[in-house]
Amino acid sequence: MLTGKTAIITGGAGDLGSAMARQLAEKGAHVVIWDIVPRAEAAAAIEGVRAQDPQVEYAEVDVRDRAAVDSAIAALPQLDIVCSNAGIVEAQPFLEISGENWQNHLDINLTGCFNVCQAAARKMVTDNTRGRLILTSSWVAAIPWPEITAYTVSKAGVNMLVKQMARELSQHGILVNAVAPGIVKAGLAGRQLREEPQYAARVAKAIPLGEPGSPEEIAAAVVYLAGPQTAYMTGSILTLDGGCSLFQFDS
């Protein structure tokens, strides 16, 4: 389905990103993993792709560093798909949010997406490539959740960035969409589910389908957005949250 395509996955050494990389490779894409960790720490993610894409590439790129982003993209002979997935979430109650916490979320989650997507879109336009930009948003971009204000605001910005890019890049044949995961058994949420009974109890009440999602389910949606069946889809936020964003009444 994606044979002959080249895909970048930012944050590709993490749970979500590595699942995206594996599934894109399974569909035939050549995968380029970006992350900020040394290659040795990304070994598991790289090896998870190698069986499907023996030429899988890894680059240590900080999405906050525009010069590094531009350089890494310029070095690619071809670029068709970008999964702008790198992100952080660090919980702090609103009254305790530090300036550093706030700025880190905006710099990585929002400005990082801008840097990657603008640089990629410029290459796609120059190369006359009808590419796909796929961002990782979140269900909490529209629904407040306690103690992650900086994260929710950054993801709300991602949603509007998707729509702005979709509007302006449509004339170049570039499609822009996002996946919005709910509570996934990965990253910070995965650790909290394991270690914080109070958080696990809150989650159990918040998900109508009863269980947190998996990285593989989110990655499957990314593959869908990258494929030919979504050639008429742009500016959309595809929510996979088990119903978290549905208003809940006490029964």
C-alpha distance (Angstrom), angle and dihedral (degrees) to the residues before:
residue distance angle dihedral
M1 . . .
L2 3.82 . .
T3 3.79 99.1 .
G4 3.79 111.1 146.6
K5 3.81 93.7 21.3
T6 3.81 125.4 118.0
A7 3.80 118.2 -145.0
I8 3.81 131.4 -169.0
I9 3.80 117.5 -154.8
T10 3.81 114.2 -167.7
G11 3.77 115.6 -155.6
G12 3.78 83.2 24.0
A13 3.81 95.9 153.6
G14 3.81 92.6 63.5
D15 3.79 129.0 84.9
L16 3.80 97.4 -92.9
G17 3.79 96.4 36.8
S18 3.78 95.4 48.6
A19 3.81 90.8 50.3
M20 3.81 89.0 51.7
A21 3.80 90.8 49.2
R22 3.81 93.0 50.4
Q23 3.79 95.0 48.4
L24 3.80 94.5 44.9
A25 3.81 89.1 51.2
E26 3.81 90.3 48.6
K27 3.81 87.7 57.8
G28 3.78 91.5 53.0
A29 3.82 104.3 -94.5
H30 3.78 122.8 140.1
V31 3.80 104.1 -122.5
V32 3.79 129.3 -142.0
I33 3.80 112.3 -172.1
W34 3.79 119.7 -156.3
D35 3.79 125.3 -170.5
I36 3.79 139.5 139.5
V37 3.80 96.5 -117.2
P38 3.82 122.9 94.7
R39 3.79 114.7 -92.7
A40 3.81 91.6 -106.6
E41 3.81 90.4 60.7
A42 3.80 90.5 50.0
A43 3.81 93.0 51.0
A44 3.80 95.2 108.4
A45 3.80 92.4 52.6
I46 3.79 92.2 46.7
E47 3.80 93.9 47.9
G48 3.80 90.2 47.5
V49 3.80 88.3 63.7
R50 3.80 100.1 37.2
A51 3.81 96.6 82.8
Q52 3.82 89.7 61.5
D53 3.81 98.0 30.4
P54 3.82 112.4 28.1
Q55 3.82 88.9 -178.3
V56 3.81 94.5 56.4
E57 3.80 110.8 151.1
Y58 3.79 132.0 -146.7
A59 3.81 127.4 -160.5
E60 3.78 128.0 179.4
V61 3.81 100.0 -132.8
D62 3.80 128.6 161.1
V63 3.81 106.8 -150.0
R64 3.83 89.5 -149.2
D65 3.81 89.8 64.6
R66 3.80 104.9 80.3
A67 3.80 94.1 -172.5
A68 3.80 91.0 53.4
V69 3.81 91.3 47.6
D70 3.81 92.5 49.6
S71 3.79 91.8 47.8
A72 3.81 94.8 48.7
I73 3.80 92.4 49.0
A74 3.80 93.2 45.8
A75 3.82 88.6 55.0
L76 3.81 92.1 60.7
P77 3.80 115.6 93.2
Q78 3.80 90.2 -154.2
L79 3.80 137.4 16.6
D80 3.80 125.7 -177.2
I81 3.82 107.8 150.2
V82 3.79 131.9 33.9
C83 3.79 122.6 -170.1
S84 3.80 102.9 -166.3
N85 3.78 95.4 -163.0
A86 3.83 107.5 138.3
G87 3.78 110.7 121.8
I88 3.78 148.4 136.1
V89 3.77 136.5 -142.3
E90 3.80 121.2 -166.8
A91 3.79 115.8 174.3
Q92 3.81 120.2 -132.3
P93 3.82 128.9 153.0
F94 3.80 111.5 -108.9
L95 3.81 94.7 -108.9
E96 3.80 90.6 52.7
I97 3.81 100.9 44.8
S98 3.79 109.4 129.9
G99 3.76 123.6 -143.6
E100 3.79 88.6 -116.7
N101 3.81 92.6 53.4
W102 3.80 91.6 49.4
Q103 3.80 94.4 47.2
N104 3.81 94.5 45.4
H105 3.80 91.0 56.4
L106 3.79 92.9 49.1
D107 3.81 93.7 43.6
I108 3.81 96.0 49.7
N109 3.80 105.2 27.5
L110 3.79 99.6 38.8
T111 3.80 112.1 14.9
G112 3.79 89.1 39.9
C113 3.80 89.7 58.1
F114 3.80 90.4 47.6
N115 3.81 92.2 50.7
V116 3.80 94.8 48.5
C117 3.78 97.0 41.1
Q118 3.80 96.9 45.3
A119 3.79 92.3 48.0
A120 3.80 91.3 46.4
A121 3.81 93.3 45.7
R122 3.79 91.2 51.3
K123 3.81 89.9 53.9
M124 3.80 91.6 46.3
V125 3.81 91.4 51.8
T126 3.81 92.1 47.2
D127 3.82 91.0 48.4
N128 3.82 93.0 42.0
T129 3.80 89.6 -122.6
R130 3.80 119.0 160.9
G131 3.78 91.3 -143.2
R132 3.77 138.8 174.5
L133 3.81 126.6 -123.6
I134 3.81 111.9 -165.4
L135 3.80 118.1 -176.5
T136 3.79 129.1 -167.2
S137 3.79 110.0 -125.3
S138 3.81 126.5 160.7
W139 3.78 140.5 -127.2
V140 3.82 87.4 -113.6
A141 3.80 90.4 65.3
A142 3.81 84.3 88.7
I143 3.83 103.2 19.5
P144 3.83 120.6 60.1
W145 3.79 116.7 -127.1
P146 3.81 123.0 -171.1
E147 3.79 121.3 -91.4
I148 3.83 100.7 2.2
T149 3.81 102.2 86.8
A150 3.81 94.6 138.3
Y151 3.80 90.2 52.0
T152 3.80 96.5 46.4
V153 3.81 92.3 48.6
S154 3.80 92.0 49.0
K155 3.81 90.9 51.5
A156 3.80 91.9 47.6
G157 3.80 85.4 56.9
V158 3.80 89.8 50.7
N159 3.80 90.3 56.2
M160 3.79 92.5 54.8
L161 3.79 91.1 43.3
V162 3.81 87.7 56.8
K163 3.79 91.8 52.5
Q164 3.82 94.7 45.1
M165 3.79 92.4 49.4
A166 3.79 92.6 44.9
R167 3.80 90.4 52.7
E168 3.79 95.7 49.0
L169 3.80 100.7 35.4
S170 3.79 97.0 48.1
Q171 3.80 90.2 88.2
H172 3.82 87.6 62.6
G173 3.80 94.0 49.1
I174 3.81 92.5 -110.4
L175 3.81 113.9 141.2
V176 3.81 120.2 -151.5
N177 3.80 124.0 -166.0
A178 3.79 139.1 144.9
V179 3.77 140.4 -141.9
A180 3.79 115.5 -136.1
P181 3.79 109.8 -159.5
G182 3.76 122.4 -161.5
I183 3.79 121.9 -148.5
V184 3.79 105.7 -28.7
K185 3.79 129.3 -169.6
A186 3.79 91.2 -117.2
G187 3.79 141.3 82.6
L188 3.81 119.0 0.1
A189 3.80 93.7 -12.6
G190 3.80 90.7 52.2
R191 3.79 91.4 52.3
Q192 3.79 92.3 46.3
L193 3.79 91.1 49.8
R194 3.80 89.2 54.4
E195 3.79 99.5 40.4
E196 3.82 109.0 26.5
P197 3.83 115.4 61.5
Q198 3.82 91.7 -173.1
Y199 3.80 91.2 56.4
A200 3.79 91.7 45.5
A201 3.81 89.9 52.3
R202 3.81 91.6 50.3
V203 3.81 90.5 49.5
A204 3.80 92.3 49.1
K205 3.81 89.1 59.8
A206 3.80 94.9 42.3
I207 3.80 101.3 58.0
P208 3.82 115.0 72.2
L209 3.81 91.1 -164.7
G210 3.79 88.3 55.2
E211 3.81 102.7 -129.0
P212 3.79 136.0 73.3
G213 3.79 116.2 -110.6
S214 3.78 127.0 -106.7
P215 3.80 131.2 -124.0
E216 3.80 88.5 -118.6
E217 3.81 91.8 59.5
I218 3.80 91.5 52.0
A219 3.80 91.7 46.0
A220 3.81 90.6 52.8
A221 3.81 88.6 57.5
V222 3.80 90.3 51.2
V223 3.80 89.9 53.1
Y224 3.80 88.3 50.6
L225 3.81 91.2 53.3
A226 3.79 90.6 47.6
G227 3.80 94.5 51.1
P228 3.80 135.9 85.9
Q229 3.79 94.0 -102.5
T230 3.82 90.3 72.9
A231 3.81 96.8 49.9
Y232 3.83 90.1 121.5
M233 3.81 95.5 47.0
T234 3.79 123.6 96.2
G235 3.79 135.9 145.1
S236 3.80 92.3 26.3
I237 3.79 130.7 135.4
L238 3.80 108.8 -148.3
T239 3.80 107.1 -153.5
L240 3.81 120.3 -153.7
D241 3.78 104.5 174.1
G242 3.79 108.0 128.4
G243 3.80 87.4 -112.3
C244 3.83 96.1 -55.5
S245 3.78 91.9 138.0
L246 3.80 92.9 55.9
F247 3.78 112.5 102.5
Q248 3.81 108.6 -104.6
F249 3.76 124.1 -141.9
D250 3.79 121.3 -164.7
S251 3.77 108.0 -109.5
